[in-house]
Amino acid sequence: MSFSTFQAHLLENADFLMPVAMSLTKDAEAAKDLYQETLYKALKNKDKYVEGSNIRAWLYTIMRNLFINEYRRAAKFSTACEITPNITNNTLAEVNAENMLCTKEIKGTLYKLPVSFKKPLLLYCDGFKYHEIAEILHEPMGTIKSRIHLARKLLYTSMPRH
């Protein structure tokens, strides 16, 4: 299938994606972003589409996976901060300042890691799966798992203790 034929077929069948994106994200701007990212990923992975198969199911799977990966990425880095009425603004400012210092220390330590450990760990933190990192870095998946494990270990042992 030529690129222009695939593109036309894609656009003919993409109309159902926007409502799906809205139901997943519950936010108009996030839905637009998810929709665009889905179409981009579909165009980028045109060679993985099997001609004659259900393109709508293929697009839905791409969208769902993008949404799940973003959700996991956000959940991995979110911190729960429960604010109760007895916490003052000063206490909240101290907590925020402490969190900022901790983040700076982590970033500083992370960027001191050797590149062979830093790249896989950063990709992992961005939400990529092991097999995706292996493809990006052209390394075996076992090597990637090992490097991420060792990078986390190095990061933990290199962090200053308070």
N, C-alpha and C positions, 0 to 999 in steps of 0.2 A: 504494500500500500504506500503510495507516495505521501510526502509530508502534507501537501495541500489537501489531498483527499482525507487524510487522517484528521487534519485540523477542521475541515468542514464537518466531518462525522462527529468529532468531539463537540463542536459548538452546537450542533443540532441536538445533542443529547445532554447538554450541560445545564439546561433550564431547571431541572429538579434539584440541583445542588444548593442553590441559595436558601430555599426553605429548610433543607437539611442542616446547612451551616447555622442558620438562626436557631434551630431547635437544639443544636449542640452547644452553641456559645451563649445564647440568650442575650447577645449584644450585637447591634447592627454593624459597628465598625469591626469587631472581631470576626463577624460572619463574612464580611467583605474580604478581609485578609485571608481567612481560611479558604474561601472560594477561589481567590486569585492564586494562592499557594497550591491548591489542588490542581487547577488548570496548568500552572507552570510545571508541576511535577509530572503531570500526565504527558505534556509535550516533551519534557526532558526524557521521559521513559517510554516514548513511542515504540521503541524496539521491543519492549516487554509485553505490549498488547498483542494478543493473538487475534488476528483478523477473523471476523465472523462470531467471536464470542460476545457476551453481553457487556457492552461498553459502559452501560449505566452502573452495573454491579462493580465493574473495575474502578470507575470514578468514585463510587461510594466507598469502596475499600480504601482507596488512596486518602479520601477526606477523613474517614474514620481514624486511620492510622496517624495522619498528621495531627488530628485533634488529641488523640490519646498520648502521642509523644510530647506534645506541648503541655498537656495536663501533667504528665509525669515530670517534665522538666521544671514546671512551676512548683509542683509539690515538693520536689527535691530541695529547692532552695528557699522555700517559704519558711518563715519562722513564726511560730505561734506566740503571740503577745496578747495576753488577756489583760485588759485594762479594767480595773475595778474602781469603784468610786473613791476608795481610800488612798489611791495613788495620786500624789501631787504632780504638778507639772515639772517640778525640779527632779523628782524621782524618775519621771519618764525621760527627761533630758539626759540624766545620768546613764540610763539604760541605753538610749540611742547612741550616746557618745562611746560607751563601752563596746557596743556592737560594731560601730564604725572602726574603732581601733582594732578589734579582733579581725574584721574583714581585711583591713590593711595588712595585718600580720600574715594572714593566710595567703593573700595575693602575693606579698613579698616573698614568702617562703616558696610558694608555688612556682614563681618565675625564676627561682634559683635552681630548680630541679633540672637535671640534664634533659635536653630536647627529646631524646628517645622515650622518656617517661612523661614529660610535660604534654606533648601533643596528644597522645592517647587519652590522658586524664582530662584534658580540657574538652576534647570531643565527647568523652563520656559524660562530663558535667553538663554539656550542652544538650544531652538527651539522646545521643546516638547510641545504637545498640552495638554490641561487640562485633557482629559480622559487618555492620556498616563501617565501623572504624577500621576493620581489617581491609575492607575494599578501598577505603580512602587512602590509607597509608601503605597499601600493597604489602601487607604482612600477614602471616598466618594468624588465625583467630586465637590459637593457644598463646602465641607471643603477645598479642594485644592484651589478653586477660592477665597474663603474668605481669606485664609492664604496668597496667592499671593497678593491680594489687600492690606491686612494689612501690609505685608512686604514692599511693595512699599511705603506705607504711612509712615511707621516707618523709612525707608531709607531716604525719603524726609525730614522728620522732624528732623532726626538725623544729616543730613549733615550740616557742618559749612557754614555759608553765607559769601560771599566775597563782 
